[in-house]
Amino acid sequence: MSPDDNEDAWEKGCALIQAHLGVDPEVLDIEDWARLYARALWLEDYRLRKQAELARGVFGSA
């Protein structure tokens, strides 16, 4: 997959759904895919925010 965020969007969305929700995205209809993609994006954002908070706590804020 391309490192460019604007390329391979379908595949990257499927990867997020599979990784965060454990659902096979290939069997979803488009409405369910979109709903689960939104949940997976929220989880990814939440995970990254918490990871940043932890890093600030361990290493101090810059």
Rosetta blueprint (number, residue, H / E / L):
1 M L
2 S L
3 P L
4 D L
5 D L
6 N L
7 E L
8 D L
9 A H
10 W H
11 E H
12 K H
13 G H
14 C H
15 A H
16 L H
17 I H
18 Q H
19 A H
20 H H
21 L H
22 G L
23 V L
24 D L
25 P H
26 E H
27 V H
28 L L
29 D L
30 I H
31 E H
32 D H
33 W H
34 A H
35 R H
36 L H
37 Y H
38 A H
39 R H
40 A H
41 L H
42 W H
43 L H
44 E H
45 D H
46 Y H
47 R H
48 L H
49 R H
50 K H
51 Q H
52 A H
53 E H
54 L H
55 A H
56 R H
57 G H
58 V H
59 F H
60 G L
61 S L
62 A L
